[in-house]
Amino acid sequence: MGRSLFISFEGIDGCGKSTQIRLLNEYLKGKGYDVLLTREPGGSVISEKIRAMLLDKANSDMTDVTEALLYAAARDQLVNTVIIPALEEGKIVLCDRFVDSSEAYQGFGRRLGSEYILDINRRILDHLPDITFYFKLTPEEAQRRISNMKRDTDRLEEAGISFFERTNEGFNTIAERDSDRIVTLNAGDTIENIHQKITDIVDDYLNR
Ligand code: TYD
């Protein structure tokens, strides 16, 4: 049986984490590790149903609290029916987003606050990842994203832009606070450099 390891990947939309998850998955599988790749919200039958509700544009009147509770519900289902069993089998679990996304998006972005988000995710906090890679955008790239949003989306008024800024700031705050667990990566670096940094850290952990 291999050594179990739980890794999550965080960052605002478009930070490049999907590419890095795919590369790490291939790298670890190439080395013979048993890897489970999953994502949030989703990753289990019930969680994917909740995901569909969350991402459905028809649900535009969903309250912020409903949204936060649905993300927490999808997470509880994923952790208990998929992630914990996989870790018990000695697998390496790679999860695209985890509880930090709820704190950043719902806590900071939607302004529900960290305390409330951590409260409704309390049981999940016993199952935090061993390592979280946070893909941090440089202020310049963050700025560019904001101006792209202004150009591309007419519906995206002030609220949308400050939602993005608050979420980004939320991730930065969480990463600084939980620096024991969260590894901050410069999302503007090259794909190769970022991949190298990630594999160095993961190899180090697995060889410990
Ligand atoms: P997705 O299409 O998977 O985005 P990405 O590929 O960038 O991960 O949609 C997930 C969306 O859900 C994304 O915008 C972030 C958001 N989200 C939250 O707001 N709270 C959460 O707890 C999680 C897990 C995701």
Boltz pocket constraint, residues with backbone or C-beta under 6 A from the ligand:
constraints:
  - pocket:
      binder: B
      contacts: [[A, 11], [A, 12], [A, 13], [A, 14], [A, 18], [A, 40], [A, 41], [A, 71], [A, 96], [A, 97], [A, 98], [A, 99], [A, 101], [A, 102], [A, 103], [A, 105], [A, 106]]
      max_distance: 6.0
